[in-house]
């Protein structure tokens, strides 16, 4: 009996040691896979293409998969992981980390047959080519270029805001707009961004964080009438992109002001 107990004790001791070693190896591996933003480019994709065609589902607009240099970078193999109107990819604050260099992006209709991605000729709705630079951040908007689908790519040149302050910029992406637009911030009682035309993106501006929520108002340049309003609670040292999207003549695409978080 003492011999059996000794065997059980030794076996248990070895299991504990093995588990601790495995945990140590796991911790070490986690350190090795930490994201290297300096060696890669960071890209965020924003779907603001308002037309409801082309589409695989009537009236839905193009649901897409994102490909870069012949490799899919969006979602998984499941058909439900599609990039659709009003969404961002990645869906969180994070950017996609991509190796630097010449990049051919294709945004292909989310066509699946028997659970497998099966694009057909003509399924590429958007395409763009860009040279991604290591350590830089980009936002890539899918937009209506009036004549045909287009891609608007801009660099996200923000710096970390001071404590109790935040940064914000504005992109005018409403399809077929007229005029130019300003952004007015209620908390400070003044216009913070002015004269932004279609497919234009302002520089980031830094302002003091309000004690309560902030109301941003879109106005035509030179006019005080409010077209669209967004209420949000900006965080200390956060960075945001405000953008208008939609098209008045299209069902389900009512123009509005919204945002995504860059930091």
N, C-alpha and C positions, 0 to 999 in steps of 0.2 A: 504494500500500500504506500509506504514512504517513497519507494522507487517510482511508482506511478505519479504521485503528487509532485515529485521532483521533475519528472518529464513534463507534466502539465505546466509547472511554473516556468521551466526553461522555454517551452513553446510559446507561452503567453508573453514572456519577456522579448523573444525574438519578433513576435508579431508587432509589439509596441515599437520596438526599434525600427522595424521595417516601415511602419506607418509614419513614424517621425521622419525617416529618411525620404519617403515618398512625398511628404508634405514639404520638406526642404527643397526637393527637386522641383515640385510644383511652384513654390515661391520663386525659385531661381528662374524657371521658365517664364513666369509672369513678367519678371524684370526684362527678359530678353525680347518680349513681344510688345513692349511699350511703344506707342506711336512716336515716330520721328517726324515732327512737323517741319524741321529745318531741312531735311533731306528730300522732302516730298512737296508737291503742290497740294493745296487744299481747295476743293471745289464744292459748291453748293448749287443744286439745281432747283429752279422754281418754275412750275407749270402755270402760266398765265394766258395760254392760248384760248381765246374765248369762243371761236366758232365750234359748232357741234358736229361738224364733218371735217375730215373723214373720221369714221368710227366703225367699229365692229358691232356695236350696240346702237340702235337707232336713237339719235338725239343726245348721245352721251359725250361726243367729242373724243378726240384720240387718247386712248389709254396706251401707254408706251412702256417699252423697256429701253434702258440706256446702255449703249455699247461704246466702248472706247478701243480703237485699234483692233477691232475684231473680237473683243472680249466683253461679255456682259458684266456690268458693274452694279446693276440695280436688282434688288430683291433676291429671290431664290428661283428654283425651277417651278415653283407653284404659280399657277395662272393668276391667283388673287393678288400677287405682289406687283401691281402695275402702278405706273406713274401717271396720275390723272389730274385733271384741272383742279386748281386751288391747292395742290399738294406741293411739298418740298421733299427733296431727297438729298441727304438723309432727313428723316422726319424730326430729328432732335436738333439741338443747338450745333451738333457736330458737323464737320465738313467731311467729304470723301477724300481720303488721302490717296493721291495718285502719283506715280513716278513722273519726274519731270521729262520734258521733251516734246517733240511734235506729236500732236494728238488729233486723230480723226474721230469725232463723235457722231454717232448715228442714233436717232431716236425712232425706234421701230415699233409698229403696231403690235399690241400684245396678243398675238394670234397663237392659240394653242390647239393642238390636235392630239387626242388620246393622252393628255397630260404632258406632251412635249411641245416646246416652242417651235412653231412651224411658220415662219414668215414667208410671204409670197412676194413676187415682183411688184414693186410699187408700194410696199408697206413702210418704207422709210419716209417718215413725214418731215423730219427735221435733220439737217446735217450741218456741221460746222467744223472748221479746222483751227487749231490754236496751238501755239508753242507754250506749254506750261513751264513755269520757272520754279525751281526749288525755293521753299520758304515763303512763297506768295500765296495769297488767298484770292479766290475768284467766286463771283456769283454768275450763274448762267441761266438766263430767263428764256423760256419758250414764249414767243409773242406772236401777235398778228401783225405782220408787216404791211398791212393794207392789201397788197397785191397777192401775197402768198405767205405761208408759215416762215418764220424767221427765228434766229437765235441772237440774243443780245448778251454779250459777255463783258463784264466789268471787273476790275480789280477792287478788292475790299481793303482800301488803304486806311484802316482805322488804327488808332493807338489806344492803349489802356486809359480810360478816363480817370480823373482824380476821384478820390473818395467823395461820396454823396453827389456825384455828377454822373451823367451818362451821355452817350453820343447817338446821334440819329441822322439818317439821310433819307431822301425821297426819290422814288422812281415812278415816272408817269407811264403806265403800261395799259391804259384803257384803249381798247381797239377803236380805230377810227375817231379819235377825239378831235375837238377843235379848241383852239386857244392854248394858253400856257397857264401854269398853276403855281400857287404859293401854299406853304404850310404855316399855319398860325397855331401857336401853343398858348392855351388858356392860362396856364400856371404863371407865365411871365408876361402875358398880355401883349405879345408882339409877334410879328412874322419872323420865323427863323430860317426859312428857305424860300427862295423866290424865283419865278420865271423859268419853270421847268417844262419843257416841251415834250411831245410824244417820243417815247423811246430814249429819253434823257434821264440821267441819274445824277443827283447832286453830290457834292462832297459831304463828308460827315461834319456835323457841327456838335459842339459839346455844350450842354446846358445843365443847370442845377436840377437835381432830382426834387420833385414836389413832395410835400408832406402827405398829400392824398393822391388820387388818381390824376392822370394827365388827360386832357382832351385836346386832340389834334384836329384841326379843321383844314379842309382843302377849299381854297378859294381861287377863282380866276384872277390872274395877275391884273392888278389895278381895280379890283372889285372887292367889297367886303361881305358879299353874300356867301354863306356856307353851302358848298355842294355836297360834301361827305364829311362825316365825323368819326373819329376813332377814340375810344376811351381805353386806357391801359394803365398799368402800374409799373413804370420803369424802375429797374433795380439799380442799386449803386454800382458804378463801374461797368454797367452793361452797355452793349452796342446793338442798335436796331436798324433795320431797313424798313421804312414805311413804303408802301406801294399801292397804287390804284390798279385795279384790274376789272375786267368785265366788258360787256357791250350791251347798250340799252335795247337794241333790236332783237336780242337773242334770249329765248326762254331759259331761265336758270342761270343767267350770266349778268344779273343786275350789277351795275358798276358800284364799287365800294372802295373804301380805304382799309387796308389791313397791314400786317407786318410779319417779319420773321426776325429771329434773334441771331446776330452774328457772334456775339460773345456773352 
